[in-house]
Every structure is written in C-alpha cells, then in structure tokens.
Amino acid sequence: MERTKVIGIGFHKTGTTTLGTCMEMLGYNHISYNREAFLLYYDNEIDAMIKLMSHFDSFEDWPWPFIYKEAYKAFPDAKFVLTTRKDEETWFRSLSKHVQRGDGDGFKFREYIYGYENPDDNKPLHINKYLEHNANVREFFKDKPGSLLEVCWENGDGWPELGAFLDLDIDGLEFPHSNQGSKRNGLSQRVKKATKTLIGI
C-alpha cells in the first residue's frame, strides 16, 4: 500500500535533517538534499522531479521546498511540513556558520538560490528570501486545512505535533535532533540511477 507522502518544505538550516531522521525512524523511503534532484530543478525539469518523487515517500531540503505548489497538484493528499527557526536572525546565524565550516558537497546551490554563495555578503537578501518563502507557504495552504504543519523544534515541537499531523502512533520513540550529512551524500547514487532509469533522461 502506497504511503501518503510527507514533503518538508522549510528552508535549509531549519531542522530539515531532524525531520528527515523522523521520517526514516517511521519507516518512510526518504530523500533529502541531492545534487541530481537540484539540477533537475535548475533545468526546469519539473515533470521529471514529480516522476522522481513518485519513487519516494518523504522529502526535505533542496530542491523540494521550491516545488510545493507543483507537488500539491501532483499529490493532493500529501502532507507538507514547514520547518522554521525561532526567528530569522537565528536562522541566518546557523546558515552563516554552516557556510564558514565549509559543510556540503561543494556544489554552489546557494549562488543559484540567492545570487550569493556566502550569506554574509548580503544578509538582508538571505533573510528576505527566508521570510518570503515562509509567508508564501502559509498563504498557499491557508485554504487547504490538514495539508500543512508548521513546526519549530527549538520551540518544543516534536513527536506529538508530527504524530497527530500524520495520524501515527509514536509512543516510545525518542525525538531526534540530528544533522547527518553522510546520509545525504550516500543517497546520491540512488537518485542518479533513478533519474536515468526511471525517468529516462
């Protein structure tokens, strides 16, 4: 039986990896940030992205937040999760530290998203993009009850909110707080194969 899809549409550094770990703990076939999937978005291959999504149960991080409208149209029964930070300054500091550490696989996706690779080069632009995205998501889902859950792990959200939203029993599970970059990189070959053999591109 096919599972209802759970699509994380919060910006990076909002606890997306924690959401992904939750999905994996619940047995979902999960995909996180992936370069091949992002390049599909970069090339405006939205139909190919939707086809790719049909082979997974849950999603978070780039490029999935960009296509929440198309994903809703393709999967109207899907559940969407907007992860946020307690405020935009906290989000920006986390993003800045992430870049300073040199985390990631070297792909300059921030340059495409924001126009700047280093967030410290244009803080107002990055914060505006973050706030604008969250506002647009709320506006889109305001007349779609039951489709969107907004959570902030820093403010104490966790299994109760996620379990109720997904109508799942999560008693006894310890809530994770994780950022497991190695898992993301390990999925790359699976997605690369899927985009070639399942989509035919």
PyMOL commands that set and color helices and strands:
alter all, ss='L'
color gray80, all
select helices_A, chain A and resi 16-25+35-42+46-53+64-74+88-101+109-114+119-121+123-141+153-155+159-166+181-186+188-197
alter helices_A, ss='H'
color red, helices_A
select strands_A, chain A and resi 6-8+30-31+58-59+79-83+148-151
alter strands_A, ss='S'
color yellow, strands_A
deselect
rebuild
show_as cartoon
